[in-house]
Amino acid sequence: METLERFRRSQKVVEDFTRRSLSGIPSGYGRLIYVSSLRESDDRYRHDGLASEYSAAAVQLALEHCHEELFAKVLETPLTQQEGDLRMSLAALEGGIARNLALWRNRERYDEIEPRGLPDYLYDLFASNLRLLLEMIESELSAHKAA
């Protein structure tokens, strides 16, 4: 019975978070980047709005779930759609697309945006896809500059 109650509380937090925070972010990568920015160095998620209405445990569980779901959704999206989505997300970040593209291209891993506790092969697939997408975007930007 306790597990069912915990699930219901978590579901309510997820619905609230989705409605209030995620609905205003137009891209999958943007949502993934946002939810990962809520995770602190101790792997605890912090969201002051949710914390004022729900228990810390409910917020933690809900945001972990959201992070994993957003990550999975990005991985399930065709690469052609991911490219446009990532381009939009990089352009929306502080510093613009060129600066963020350079920062992201120099990384080996993307631990700061990946949820914790998933199998290594999912992290490897995500990193491989992301490197390819960054290369594609960089190549296109270079072609536009040359033209």
LOTI-705687 format. One record per residue: x, y, z of N, C-alpha, C, O, CB in turn. Coordinates in nm, 4 decimals. Glycine has a CB too. Layout:
X; Y; Z; X; Y; Z; X; Y; Z; X; Y; Z; X; Y; Z
...
This chain:
0.0822; -0.1198; 0.0000; 0.0000; 0.0000; 0.0000; 0.0865; 0.1261; 0.0000; 0.0534; 0.2250; -0.0654; -0.0935; -0.0001; 0.1208
0.1976; 0.1217; 0.0739; 0.2868; 0.2378; 0.0805; 0.3446; 0.2703; -0.0570; 0.3585; 0.3875; -0.0920; 0.4004; 0.2126; 0.1809
0.3781; 0.1683; -0.1348; 0.4332; 0.1882; -0.2677; 0.3325; 0.2565; -0.3586; 0.3697; 0.3451; -0.4356; 0.4765; 0.0555; -0.3275
0.2062; 0.2176; -0.3515; 0.1019; 0.2800; -0.4319; 0.0853; 0.4264; -0.3935; 0.0701; 0.5119; -0.4807; -0.0310; 0.2052; -0.4154
0.0881; 0.4554; -0.2668; 0.0759; 0.5938; -0.2203; 0.1956; 0.6766; -0.2659; 0.1798; 0.7915; -0.3071; 0.0634; 0.5985; -0.0668
0.3137; 0.6193; -0.2585; 0.4343; 0.6891; -0.3041; 0.4254; 0.7169; -0.4541; 0.4639; 0.8243; -0.5004; 0.5611; 0.6058; -0.2721
0.3747; 0.6202; -0.5291; 0.3571; 0.6374; -0.6735; 0.2600; 0.7518; -0.7019; 0.2866; 0.8351; -0.7885; 0.3062; 0.5064; -0.7383
0.1488; 0.7568; -0.6304; 0.0491; 0.8631; -0.6527; 0.1080; 1.0007; -0.6227; 0.0861; 1.0958; -0.6977; -0.0759; 0.8392; -0.5650
0.1832; 1.0112; -0.5122; 0.2457; 1.1392; -0.4791; 0.3461; 1.1791; -0.5870; 0.3508; 1.2944; -0.6299; 0.3152; 1.1317; -0.3415
0.4250; 1.0827; -0.6294; 0.5236; 1.1094; -0.7333; 0.4557; 1.1510; -0.8631; 0.5008; 1.2434; -0.9308; 0.6113; 0.9863; -0.7566
0.3479; 1.0829; -0.8968; 0.2749; 1.1158; -1.0200; 0.2217; 1.2589; -1.0149; 0.2263; 1.3302; -1.1151; 0.1584; 1.0168; -1.0420
0.1722; 1.3008; -0.9006; 0.1223; 1.4372; -0.8858; 0.2347; 1.5392; -0.9031; 0.2160; 1.6426; -0.9672; 0.0556; 1.4550; -0.7490
0.3503; 1.5100; -0.8463; 0.4656; 1.5996; -0.8607; 0.5076; 1.6065; -1.0082; 0.5353; 1.7148; -1.0598; 0.5848; 1.5512; -0.7719
0.5121; 1.4923; -1.0749; 0.5492; 1.4886; -1.2167; 0.4523; 1.5724; -1.2991; 0.4942; 1.6514; -1.3837; 0.5518; 1.3433; -1.2687
0.3234; 1.5552; -1.2746; 0.2227; 1.6327; -1.3493; 0.2389; 1.7821; -1.3244; 0.2308; 1.8621; -1.4176; 0.0804; 1.5884; -1.3102
0.2615; 1.8195; -1.2002; 0.2806; 1.9592; -1.1639; 0.4060; 2.0150; -1.2315; 0.4023; 2.1231; -1.2903; 0.2906; 1.9743; -1.0109
0.5145; 1.9425; -1.2229; 0.6415; 1.9845; -1.2833; 0.6277; 1.9976; -1.4359; 0.6771; 2.0934; -1.4954; 0.7537; 1.8835; -1.2481
0.5611; 1.9019; -1.4968; 0.5426; 1.9048; -1.6416; 0.4602; 2.0268; -1.6824; 0.4947; 2.0970; -1.7774; 0.4744; 1.7753; -1.6900
0.3523; 2.0511; -1.6104; 0.2634; 2.1622; -1.6435; 0.3306; 2.2982; -1.6196; 0.3220; 2.3881; -1.7032; 0.1348; 2.1524; -1.5613
0.3970; 2.3118; -1.5051; 0.4528; 2.4418; -1.4680; 0.5894; 2.4717; -1.5304; 0.6163; 2.5850; -1.5703; 0.4643; 2.4498; -1.3195
0.6742; 2.3711; -1.5386; 0.8128; 2.3957; -1.5785; 0.8456; 2.3490; -1.7191; 0.9049; 2.4240; -1.7967; 0.9049; 2.3289; -1.4827
0.8084; 2.2279; -1.7529; 0.8510; 2.1721; -1.8812; 0.7682; 2.2197; -2.0002; 0.8185; 2.2246; -2.1125; 0.8457; 2.0232; -1.8747
0.6440; 2.2541; -1.9772; 0.5567; 2.2901; -2.0891; 0.6051; 2.4130; -2.1648; 0.5724; 2.4295; -2.2823; 0.4167; 2.3142; -2.0391
0.6811; 2.4981; -2.1007; 0.7318; 2.6183; -2.1653; 0.8625; 2.5982; -2.2415; 0.9135; 2.6923; -2.3023; 0.7509; 2.7241; -2.0635
0.9163; 2.4784; -2.2389; 1.0432; 2.4503; -2.3065; 1.0105; 2.3734; -2.4346; 0.9576; 2.2624; -2.4279; 1.1423; 2.3684; -2.2134
1.0414; 2.4312; -2.5514; 0.9927; 2.3750; -2.6773; 1.0680; 2.2546; -2.7336; 1.0258; 2.1983; -2.8347; 0.9943; 2.4794; -2.7771
1.1777; 2.2140; -2.6713; 1.2558; 2.1061; -2.7327; 1.2901; 1.9973; -2.6317; 1.3008; 2.0227; -2.5117; 1.3842; 2.1620; -2.7942
1.3068; 1.8765; -2.6824; 1.3425; 1.7629; -2.5978; 1.4774; 1.7805; -2.5309; 1.4921; 1.7559; -2.4112; 1.3427; 1.6362; -2.6788
1.5764; 1.8235; -2.6092; 1.7077; 1.8481; -2.5495; 1.6997; 1.9616; -2.4481; 1.7650; 1.9566; -2.3439; 1.8116; 1.8811; -2.6583
1.6207; 2.0628; -2.4779; 1.6042; 2.1741; -2.3843; 1.5469; 2.1282; -2.2519; 1.5928; 2.1704; -2.1458; 1.5148; 2.2806; -2.4444
1.4451; 2.0402; -2.2579; 1.3859; 1.9859; -2.1354; 1.4871; 1.9004; -2.0596; 1.4973; 1.9079; -1.9372; 1.2605; 1.9030; -2.1683
1.5619; 1.8187; -2.1348; 1.6630; 1.7328; -2.0728; 1.7712; 1.8169; -2.0047; 1.8118; 1.7870; -1.8924; 1.7262; 1.6396; -2.1781
1.8168; 1.9197; -2.0714; 1.9182; 2.0088; -2.0150; 1.8634; 2.0782; -1.8899; 1.9328; 2.0914; -1.7891; 1.9632; 2.1137; -2.1201
1.7375; 2.1223; -1.8986; 1.6774; 2.1912; -1.7842; 1.6680; 2.1000; -1.6625; 1.7120; 2.1373; -1.5537; 1.5387; 2.2434; -1.8207
1.6112; 1.9811; -1.6796; 1.5938; 1.8935; -1.5635; 1.7297; 1.8508; -1.5078; 1.7442; 1.8338; -1.3867; 1.5101; 1.7692; -1.6015
1.8281; 1.8337; -1.5939; 1.9607; 1.7973; -1.5444; 2.0245; 1.9132; -1.4673; 2.1068; 1.8906; -1.3786; 2.0513; 1.7551; -1.6609
1.9872; 2.0356; -1.5004; 2.0411; 2.1514; -1.4279; 1.9862; 2.1598; -1.2861; 2.0401; 2.2326; -1.2028; 2.0093; 2.2804; -1.5031
1.8798; 2.0859; -1.2584; 1.8213; 2.0844; -1.1242; 1.8934; 1.9866; -1.0311; 1.8694; 1.9858; -0.9103; 1.6734; 2.0482; -1.1323
1.9816; 1.9047; -1.0879; 2.0549; 1.8063; -1.0087; 2.1835; 1.8709; -0.9569; 2.2610; 1.9286; -1.0332; 2.0865; 1.6783; -1.0932
2.2037; 1.8602; -0.8289; 2.3214; 1.9186; -0.7661; 2.4340; 1.8171; -0.7588; 2.4160; 1.7018; -0.7978; 2.2877; 1.9704; -0.6264
2.5488; 1.8583; -0.7098; 2.6681; 1.7725; -0.7082; 2.6501; 1.6450; -0.6255; 2.7200; 1.5463; -0.6481; 2.7858; 1.8504; -0.6545
2.5583; 1.6465; -0.5313; 2.5324; 1.5268; -0.4503; 2.4249; 1.4373; -0.5133; 2.3748; 1.3451; -0.4489; 2.4897; 1.5673; -0.3088
2.3901; 1.4651; -0.6388; 2.2890; 1.3922; -0.7163; 2.1468; 1.4105; -0.6645; 2.0571; 1.3353; -0.7025; 2.3222; 1.2461; -0.7171
2.1257; 1.5078; -0.5800; 1.9907; 1.5421; -0.5344; 1.9362; 1.6508; -0.6260; 2.0091; 1.7414; -0.6663; 1.9906; 1.5893; -0.3844
1.8090; 1.6413; -0.6581; 1.7451; 1.7424; -0.7425; 1.6886; 1.8520; -0.6532; 1.6380; 1.8263; -0.5440; 1.6329; 1.6794; -0.8311
1.6987; 1.9743; -0.7027; 1.6483; 2.0888; -0.6265; 1.5568; 2.1717; -0.7155; 1.5963; 2.2163; -0.8232; 1.7651; 2.1757; -0.5718
1.4351; 2.1913; -0.6692; 1.3374; 2.2755; -0.7387; 1.2565; 2.3441; -0.6295; 1.1704; 2.2824; -0.5668; 1.2442; 2.1913; -0.8379
1.2844; 2.4706; -0.6075; 1.2245; 2.5422; -0.4951; 1.0723; 2.5438; -0.5006; 1.0070; 2.5304; -0.3972; 1.2761; 2.6835; -0.4913
1.0156; 2.5598; -0.6180; 0.8697; 2.5618; -0.6304; 0.8071; 2.4306; -0.5879; 0.7086; 2.4295; -0.5141; 0.8297; 2.5932; -0.7727
0.8636; 2.3201; -0.6338; 0.8110; 2.1894; -0.5942; 0.8371; 2.1621; -0.4465; 0.7525; 2.1048; -0.3779; 0.8732; 2.0786; -0.6797
0.9539; 2.2029; -0.3977; 0.9905; 2.1783; -0.2574; 0.8972; 2.2518; -0.1614; 0.8788; 2.2091; -0.0474; 1.1356; 2.2213; -0.2318
0.8389; 2.3613; -0.2071; 0.7469; 2.4346; -0.1197; 0.6111; 2.3661; -0.1088; 0.5325; 2.3986; -0.0198; 0.7285; 2.5765; -0.1707
0.5828; 2.2719; -0.1982; 0.4523; 2.2055; -0.1981; 0.4569; 2.0559; -0.1691; 0.3565; 1.9974; -0.1286; 0.3868; 2.2267; -0.3292
0.5738; 1.9933; -0.1898; 0.5850; 1.8481; -0.1763; 0.7047; 1.8121; -0.0904; 0.7942; 1.8935; -0.0681; 0.5964; 1.7813; -0.3140
0.7046; 1.6897; -0.0431; 0.8175; 1.6437; 0.0386; 0.9431; 1.6302; -0.0480; 0.9353; 1.6128; -0.1696; 0.7841; 1.5082; 0.1071
1.0568; 1.6385; 0.0169; 1.1849; 1.6257; -0.0548; 1.1940; 1.4900; -0.1241; 1.2440; 1.4805; -0.2362; 1.3042; 1.6439; 0.0425
1.1463; 1.3862; -0.0582; 1.1512; 1.2515; -0.1171; 1.0641; 1.2419; -0.2414; 1.1037; 1.1805; -0.3405; 1.1068; 1.1469; -0.0148
0.9452; 1.3023; -0.2369; 0.8553; 1.2991; -0.3527; 0.9152; 1.3771; -0.4698; 0.9070; 1.3335; -0.5846; 0.7172; 1.3569; -0.3154
0.9750; 1.4918; -0.4404; 1.0381; 1.5726; -0.5460; 1.1546; 1.4963; -0.6065; 1.1689; 1.4919; -0.7287; 1.0864; 1.7091; -0.4903
1.2378; 1.4362; -0.5228; 1.3534; 1.3605; -0.5718; 1.3087; 1.2479; -0.6644; 1.3596; 1.2338; -0.7756; 1.4344; 1.3032; -0.4540
1.2154; 1.1699; -0.6189; 1.1664; 1.0568; -0.6975; 1.1050; 1.1031; -0.8297; 1.1311; 1.0441; -0.9345; 1.0633; 0.9772; -0.6170
1.0254; 1.2064; -0.8247; 0.9590; 1.2562; -0.9450; 1.0592; 1.3123; -1.0459; 1.0487; 1.2853; -1.1656; 0.8570; 1.3634; -0.9079
1.1550; 1.3891; -0.9986; 1.2516; 1.4488; -1.0916; 1.3475; 1.3442; -1.1478; 1.3896; 1.3547; -1.2630; 1.3308; 1.5596; -1.0219
1.3823; 1.2440; -1.0681; 1.4615; 1.1328; -1.1220; 1.3848; 1.0652; -1.2353; 1.4402; 1.0358; -1.3412; 1.4957; 1.0298; -1.0104
1.2566; 1.0413; -1.2108; 1.1717; 0.9772; -1.3117; 1.1627; 1.0645; -1.4379; 1.1784; 1.0146; -1.5493; 1.0298; 0.9508; -1.2543
1.1380; 1.1916; -1.4202; 1.1299; 1.2832; -1.5356; 1.2603; 1.2828; -1.6138; 1.2592; 1.2780; -1.7368; 1.0968; 1.4269; -1.4893
1.3716; 1.2877; -1.5438; 1.5022; 1.2906; -1.6087; 1.5215; 1.1652; -1.6946; 1.5643; 1.1739; -1.8097; 1.6149; 1.3020; -1.5034
1.4896; 1.0494; -1.6377; 1.5034; 0.9243; -1.7123; 1.4101; 0.9202; -1.8322; 1.4494; 0.8740; -1.9394; 1.4760; 0.8054; -1.6216
1.2882; 0.9675; -1.8160; 1.1910; 0.9669; -1.9254; 1.2331; 1.0620; -2.0373; 1.2222; 1.0279; -2.1551; 1.0519; 1.0054; -1.8733
1.2804; 1.1790; -2.0017; 1.3254; 1.2751; -2.1025; 1.4466; 1.2216; -2.1783; 1.4572; 1.2384; -2.2998; 1.3594; 1.4100; -2.0368
1.5362; 1.1583; -2.1072; 1.6548; 1.0975; -2.1677; 1.6122; 0.9893; -2.2668; 1.6613; 0.9852; -2.3796; 1.7484; 1.0380; -2.0586
1.5216; 0.9024; -2.2249; 1.4724; 0.7947; -2.3119; 1.4022; 0.8518; -2.4344; 1.4187; 0.8009; -2.5453; 1.3767; 0.7022; -2.2347
1.3249; 0.9561; -2.4146; 1.2512; 1.0171; -2.5258; 1.3477; 1.0733; -2.6301; 1.3252; 1.0589; -2.7503; 1.1579; 1.1286; -2.4741
1.4546; 1.1370; -2.5838; 1.5553; 1.1887; -2.6771; 1.6175; 1.0731; -2.7549; 1.6323; 1.0810; -2.8769; 1.6651; 1.2686; -2.6014
1.6537; 0.9668; -2.6853; 1.7154; 0.8517; -2.7521; 1.6219; 0.7866; -2.8541; 1.6680; 0.7330; -2.9549; 1.7580; 0.7484; -2.6489
1.4933; 0.7909; -2.8289; 1.3954; 0.7290; -2.9182; 1.3615; 0.8158; -3.0388; 1.2999; 0.7677; -3.1339; 1.2693; 0.6981; -2.8419
1.4002; 0.9406; -3.0364; 1.3702; 1.0341; -3.1445; 1.4671; 1.0107; -3.2609; 1.5870; 0.9944; -3.2384; 1.3789; 1.1812; -3.0942
1.4169; 1.0088; -3.3847; 1.5069; 0.9931; -3.5000; 1.6154; 1.1021; -3.5015; 1.5909; 1.2165; -3.4635; 1.4260; 0.9974; -3.6316
1.7339; 1.0641; -3.5458; 1.8474; 1.1579; -3.5445; 1.8196; 1.2852; -3.6231; 1.8658; 1.3923; -3.5840; 1.9707; 1.0906; -3.6007
1.7458; 1.2762; -3.7319; 1.7167; 1.3973; -3.8099; 1.6369; 1.4971; -3.7268; 1.6587; 1.6178; -3.7375; 1.6394; 1.3618; -3.9385
1.5444; 1.4481; -3.6441; 1.4690; 1.5372; -3.5566; 1.5558; 1.5846; -3.4400; 1.5449; 1.6992; -3.3965; 1.3428; 1.4667; -3.5041
1.6413; 1.4966; -3.3901; 1.7296; 1.5347; -3.2803; 1.8211; 1.6493; -3.3217; 1.8518; 1.7368; -3.2406; 1.8128; 1.4146; -3.2342
1.8643; 1.6492; -3.4458; 1.9557; 1.7546; -3.4914; 1.8915; 1.8925; -3.4779; 1.9515; 1.9836; -3.4207; 1.9974; 1.7300; -3.6376
1.7708; 1.9080; -3.5298; 1.7023; 2.0372; -3.5195; 1.6728; 2.0742; -3.3759; 1.6844; 2.1905; -3.3373; 1.5736; 2.0351; -3.5987
1.6349; 1.9761; -3.2973; 1.6051; 1.9963; -3.1569; 1.7299; 2.0427; -3.0815; 1.7244; 2.1378; -3.0035; 1.5496; 1.8674; -3.0950
1.8417; 1.9752; -3.1053; 1.9667; 2.0118; -3.0392; 2.0132; 2.1500; -3.0840; 2.0598; 2.2296; -3.0025; 2.0753; 1.9074; -3.0683
2.0007; 2.1779; -3.2115; 2.0395; 2.3100; -3.2636; 1.9614; 2.4207; -3.1926; 2.0186; 2.5212; -3.1506; 2.0156; 2.3174; -3.4169
1.8295; 2.4009; -3.1797; 1.7454; 2.4984; -3.1120; 1.7871; 2.5137; -2.9657; 1.7912; 2.6249; -2.9132; 1.5980; 2.4573; -3.1216
1.8174; 2.4033; -2.9012; 1.8558; 2.4063; -2.7603; 1.9892; 2.4768; -2.7389; 2.0032; 2.5564; -2.6461; 1.8629; 2.2653; -2.7053
2.0872; 2.4479; -2.8241; 2.2178; 2.5134; -2.8116; 2.2070; 2.6633; -2.8373; 2.2738; 2.7433; -2.7718; 2.3186; 2.4507; -2.9089
2.1230; 2.7006; -2.9327; 2.1049; 2.8420; -2.9644; 2.0373; 2.9159; -2.8487; 2.0635; 3.0342; -2.8265; 2.0221; 2.8578; -3.0928
1.9511; 2.8469; -2.7757; 1.8774; 2.9098; -2.6662; 1.9613; 2.9263; -2.5393; 1.9285; 3.0082; -2.4535; 1.7543; 2.8285; -2.6347
2.0690; 2.8490; -2.5273; 2.1540; 2.8587; -2.4087; 2.2352; 2.9878; -2.4118; 2.2638; 3.0419; -2.5186; 2.2478; 2.7367; -2.3991
2.2713; 3.0356; -2.2951; 2.3531; 3.1568; -2.2839; 2.4803; 3.1407; -2.3661; 2.5487; 3.0390; -2.3551; 2.3878; 3.1870; -2.1357
2.5117; 3.2381; -2.4467; 2.6313; 3.2351; -2.5297; 2.6033; 3.1994; -2.6748; 2.6881; 3.2213; -2.7613; 2.7292; 3.1380; -2.4730
2.4863; 3.1450; -2.7024; 2.4485; 3.1146; -2.8403; 2.5041; 2.9834; -2.8919; 2.5767; 2.9120; -2.8227; 2.4932; 3.2244; -2.9296
2.4680; 2.9541; -3.0153; 2.4973; 2.8234; -3.0729; 2.6467; 2.7987; -3.0931; 2.6956; 2.6907; -3.0600; 2.4260; 2.8092; -3.2043
2.7198; 2.8959; -3.1463; 2.8616; 2.8735; -3.1765; 2.9419; 2.8455; -3.0488; 3.0235; 2.7533; -3.0451; 2.9202; 2.9956; -3.2501
2.9186; 2.9245; -2.9460; 2.9915; 2.9063; -2.8192; 2.9573; 2.7711; -2.7564; 3.0466; 2.6982; -2.7131; 2.9581; 3.0210; -2.7201
2.8305; 2.7383; -2.7515; 2.7882; 2.6133; -2.6879; 2.8292; 2.4921; -2.7697; 2.8606; 2.3869; -2.7141; 2.6376; 2.6128; -2.6672
2.8290; 2.5062; -2.8990; 2.8750; 2.3977; -2.9849; 3.0219; 2.3674; -2.9547; 3.0599; 2.2510; -2.9416; 2.8559; 2.4340; -3.1347
3.1030; 2.4701; -2.9439; 3.2450; 2.4512; -2.9129; 3.2636; 2.3866; -2.7748; 3.3465; 2.2971; -2.7590; 3.3191; 2.5863; -2.9185
3.1880; 2.4312; -2.6770; 3.1981; 2.3740; -2.5422; 3.1592; 2.2267; -2.5415; 3.2268; 2.1446; -2.4794; 3.1094; 2.4517; -2.4443
3.0530; 2.1940; -2.6086; 3.0026; 2.0569; -2.6076; 3.0890; 1.9639; -2.6915; 3.1022; 1.8460; -2.6587; 2.8597; 2.0535; -2.6579
3.1474; 2.0142; -2.7980; 3.2299; 1.9289; -2.8845; 3.3569; 1.8823; -2.8140; 3.4130; 1.7791; -2.8507; 3.2666; 2.0035; -3.0124
3.4028; 1.9561; -2.7141; 3.5262; 1.9221; -2.6442; 3.5061; 1.8241; -2.5295; 3.6008; 1.7965; -2.4558; 3.5900; 2.0464; -2.5921
3.3878; 1.7719; -2.5125; 3.3605; 1.6789; -2.4028; 3.3686; 1.5349; -2.4501; 3.3301; 1.5021; -2.5623; 3.2228; 1.7063; -2.3421
3.4191; 1.4506; -2.3630; 3.4206; 1.3065; -2.3888; 3.2888; 1.2449; -2.3456; 3.2309; 1.1625; -2.4164; 3.5382; 1.2385; -2.3157
3.2425; 1.2859; -2.2287; 3.1179; 1.2343; -2.1717; 3.0225; 1.3517; -2.1500; 3.0622; 1.4682; -2.1522; 3.1442; 1.1574; -2.0372
2.8994; 1.3180; -2.1297; 2.7967; 1.4192; -2.1063; 2.7249; 1.3894; -1.9751; 2.6023; 1.3949; -1.9661; 2.6958; 1.4240; -2.2241
2.8064; 1.3573; -1.8722; 2.7551; 1.3157; -1.7422; 2.6582; 1.4159; -1.6808; 2.5641; 1.3776; -1.6112; 2.8691; 1.2930; -1.6482
2.6813; 1.5434; -1.7065; 2.5981; 1.6445; -1.6416; 2.4544; 1.6440; -1.6941; 2.3648; 1.6936; -1.6257; 2.6593; 1.7820; -1.6612
2.4302; 1.5900; -1.8124; 2.2921; 1.5865; -1.8612; 2.2325; 1.4465; -1.8640; 2.1142; 1.4303; -1.8942; 2.2856; 1.6455; -1.9990
2.3112; 1.3471; -1.8334; 2.2622; 1.2096; -1.8320; 2.2077; 1.1750; -1.6937; 2.2682; 1.2116; -1.5929; 2.3744; 1.1113; -1.8722
2.0950; 1.1052; -1.6875; 2.0470; 1.0603; -1.5559; 2.1407; 0.9543; -1.4983; 2.2161; 0.8908; -1.5720; 1.9030; 1.0041; -1.5665
2.1357; 0.9359; -1.3693; 2.2224; 0.8382; -1.3026; 2.1567; 0.7003; -1.3006; 2.0343; 0.6876; -1.3015; 2.2548; 0.8838; -1.1589
2.2412; 0.5983; -1.2979; 2.1931; 0.4638; -1.2732; 2.1432; 0.3856; -1.3925; 2.0847; 0.2786; -1.3754; 2.0881; 0.4702; -1.1773
2.1641; 0.4351; -1.5117; 2.1207; 0.3621; -1.6303; 2.2340; 0.2731; -1.6807; 2.3497; 0.2953; -1.6450; 2.0749; 0.4599; -1.7410
2.2035; 0.1741; -1.7618; 2.3087; 0.0876; -1.8158; 2.4088; 0.1670; -1.9010; 2.3726; 0.2639; -1.9677; 2.2464; -0.0252; -1.8995
2.5348; 0.1238; -1.8970; 2.6411; 0.1931; -1.9707; 2.6122; 0.2042; -2.1197; 2.6477; 0.3042; -2.1821; 2.7724; 0.1218; -1.9504
2.5484; 0.1028; -2.1775; 2.5243; 0.1071; -2.3220; 2.4326; 0.2238; -2.3601; 2.4440; 0.2763; -2.4709; 2.4630; -0.0254; -2.3694
2.3421; 0.2653; -2.2712; 2.2574; 0.3808; -2.3015; 2.3378; 0.5099; -2.2987; 2.3174; 0.5983; -2.3820; 2.1412; 0.3895; -2.2025
2.4294; 0.5208; -2.2025; 2.5167; 0.6378; -2.1981; 2.6047; 0.6426; -2.3230; 2.6237; 0.7486; -2.3827; 2.6040; 0.6357; -2.0705
2.6574; 0.5281; -2.3611; 2.7434; 0.5223; -2.4795; 2.6668; 0.5595; -2.6057; 2.7184; 0.6325; -2.6904; 2.8037; 0.3828; -2.4945
2.5441; 0.5098; -2.6189; 2.4609; 0.5434; -2.7345; 2.4302; 0.6921; -2.7373; 2.4391; 0.7560; -2.8421; 2.3308; 0.4626; -2.7326
2.3938; 0.7473; -2.6219; 2.3638; 0.8890; -2.6128; 2.4853; 0.9730; -2.6515; 2.4741; 1.0663; -2.7310; 2.3175; 0.9245; -2.4716
2.6006; 0.9398; -2.5956; 2.7230; 1.0149; -2.6249; 2.7602; 1.0044; -2.7721; 2.8001; 1.1034; -2.8333; 2.8387; 0.9645; -2.5382
2.7474; 0.8864; -2.8284; 2.7779; 0.8667; -2.9701; 2.6845; 0.9488; -3.0586; 2.7290; 1.0159; -3.1517; 2.7678; 0.7182; -3.0066
2.5557; 0.9429; -3.0290; 2.4590; 1.0220; -3.1053; 2.4861; 1.1708; -3.0924; 2.4816; 1.2449; -3.1906; 2.3172; 0.9913; -3.0592
2.5142; 1.2134; -2.9710; 2.5370; 1.3558; -2.9467; 2.6620; 1.4048; -3.0194; 2.6612; 1.5133; -3.0776; 2.5496; 1.3829; -2.7963
2.7685; 1.3263; -3.0166; 2.8901; 1.3656; -3.0900; 2.8622; 1.3783; -3.2398; 2.9076; 1.4728; -3.3043; 3.0031; 1.2631; -3.0661
2.7872; 1.2825; -3.2943; 2.7514; 1.2870; -3.4356; 2.6680; 1.4109; -3.4669; 2.6940; 1.4800; -3.5654; 2.6749; 1.1605; -3.4752
2.5693; 1.4390; -3.3846; 2.4834; 1.5551; -3.4066; 2.5621; 1.6854; -3.3975; 2.5415; 1.7768; -3.4774; 2.3691; 1.5561; -3.3055
2.6517; 1.6935; -3.3006; 2.7337; 1.8139; -3.2871; 2.8235; 1.8318; -3.4093; 2.8429; 1.9437; -3.4566; 2.8189; 1.8071; -3.1590
2.8767; 1.7245; -3.4589; 2.9597; 1.7285; -3.5790; 2.8769; 1.7755; -3.6996; 2.9235; 1.8564; -3.7799; 3.0214; 1.5891; -3.6067
2.7552; 1.7245; -3.7112; 2.6680; 1.7641; -3.8218; 2.6345; 1.9131; -3.8140; 2.6384; 1.9833; -3.9151; 2.5387; 1.6804; -3.8207
2.6021; 1.9603; -3.6959; 2.5679; 2.1022; -3.6784; 2.6893; 2.1893; -3.7059; 2.6781; 2.2927; -3.7718; 2.5145; 2.1288; -3.5358
2.8048; 2.1485; -3.6559; 2.9276; 2.2245; -3.6790; 2.9605; 2.2309; -3.8282; 2.9990; 2.3361; -3.8792; 3.0449; 2.1618; -3.6015
2.9456; 2.1209; -3.8959; 2.9720; 2.1147; -4.0383; 2.8791; 2.2083; -4.1160; 2.9219; 2.2786; -4.2075; 2.9569; 1.9716; -4.0883
2.7534; 2.2077; -4.0784; 2.6573; 2.2955; -4.1454; 2.6870; 2.4425; -4.1175; 2.6772; 2.5260; -4.2075; 2.5150; 2.2620; -4.1011
2.7230; 2.4745; -3.9940; 2.7570; 2.6138; -3.9599; 2.8813; 2.6588; -4.0360; 2.8883; 2.7726; -4.0825; 2.7798; 2.6288; -3.8075
2.9795; 2.5691; -4.0485; 3.1012; 2.6024; -4.1228; 3.0705; 2.6255; -4.2696; 3.1264; 2.7164; -4.3309; 3.2054; 2.4915; -4.1079
2.9839; 2.5460; -4.3259; 2.9453; 2.5607; -4.4667; 2.8751; 2.6946; -4.4887; 2.8966; 2.7599; -4.5909; 2.8534; 2.4440; -4.5108
2.7914; 2.7358; -4.3935; 2.7233; 2.8648; -4.4052; 2.8205; 2.9819; -4.3964; 2.8046; 3.0824; -4.4656; 2.6175; 2.8779; -4.2973
2.9214; 2.9680; -4.3104; 3.0231; 3.0732; -4.2974; 3.1057; 3.0855; -4.4237; 3.1432; 3.1955; -4.4642; 3.1146; 3.0453; -4.1782
3.1340; 2.9711; -4.4863; 3.2166; 2.9697; -4.6067; 3.1420; 3.0247; -4.7276; 3.2033; 3.0737; -4.8224; 3.2641; 2.8286; -4.6356
3.0117; 3.0163; -4.7236; 2.9298; 3.0587; -4.8397; 2.9154; 3.2073; -4.8493; 2.8500; 3.2572; -4.9409; 2.7929; 2.9973; -4.8331
